[in-house]
């Protein structure tokens, strides 16, 4: 399981962008060993499965151009 910071580094985006992708449902995440669902108020760190870095079954992750 990867931290949000690790996924942000991989995709070369800010960690806030990864959180936004998770909340929008673009990336799967887990909290306390359970799948995270948007609106979940449970405490704990979000973790992203390592398989998302190489997965082809994910929806297209939006890319943002830096001006």
N, C-alpha and C positions, 0 to 999 in steps of 0.2 A: 504494500500500500504506500502511496506517495503522498507527500504533503502538498498543499496548494502551491507553496513556493517552488517545489520541484517541477510541478507541471507548468507553472508560469515560466520558469527558466527554459524548459523544453520548447514551449511554443513561442518563446521570446515576447512575452506580454507581461503586463503588470499583474501582480496577484489579485488585485481587485477585479480584473477582467475574468480571471478563472472563477472567482466567486460568482460573478454575474452569469457566466456560462452554466455553472451548477444550478443557480436559482432559476434560470430560464429552461433548464432541462437538457442542455446540450451535452453535459458531461455527467456521468453517474458518480455518485459519491456515497460514502458511508460515514456514519457517526455512531460511536459506541457499538460497532459491529453490526449495525442495522442499516439498511438502505435509507439514504436521506431523501426526504420529500420536501419540496418547497413549502414553507410555512411551518416547518418543524421547529418547535421552540426548545428542544432538548439542548442541554449544554454539552460541550465536548468538541474536540477538533474534528474537522472534516478530513477524510482520507479518500484518495482517488485510486482505483485499481490501476496497477502498472500496465495492464493490458490495453488501456485506452490510448497509450502512446503509439501503439502499432496497429490498433484495431481499424478494420475497414467497414465495420457495421455501424459505426457511429454516424449520426447526421453530420452534415458538413459543419465544421466548427467555423463560425464567422471569423474572418480575419479583418483587422482594422489597419488601415494605412496610416503611417506616421508622417505628418507633414513636416 
